[in-house]
Amino acid sequence: MSRIVVQEGESFESALKRFKKMVQNDRVLSEVRRRRFYEKPSVIRKRKKATKLRKSRRQTRKSQQERF
């Protein structure tokens, strides 16, 4: 849970900006969006497999570029 302490004399806008940045860094909003609707286990497996495949391809491409 993201929480900030408002400093003495700090404006609301700057405190809100710090809070938004902290929420973004903690990936709270992306987690909320992901959990917004139920995902079947098969869909979760497909999504994870696709992510793994993308990461693998990116790693392969990166290692090939380093050789040249």
C-alpha positions, 0 to 999 in steps of 0.5 A: 500500500502506497503512503506518503507523509505530507511535509510541513508547508508542502503544497497539496499539488506536490504531495499529490505528484509524489503520491502518483509517482510512488503509485506508478513505481509500485505498479499499483494501477497496472495491477488493478487494470490486470485484475479488473476482469476475471482471466481464465487460467488458460488465458493466463498461461497464454499471456505468460508464454507470450511474454516469455517468448517475447523476452527470449526473442529480445535476448536473442536479438540483443546477443546477435547484435553484440557479436557484430 
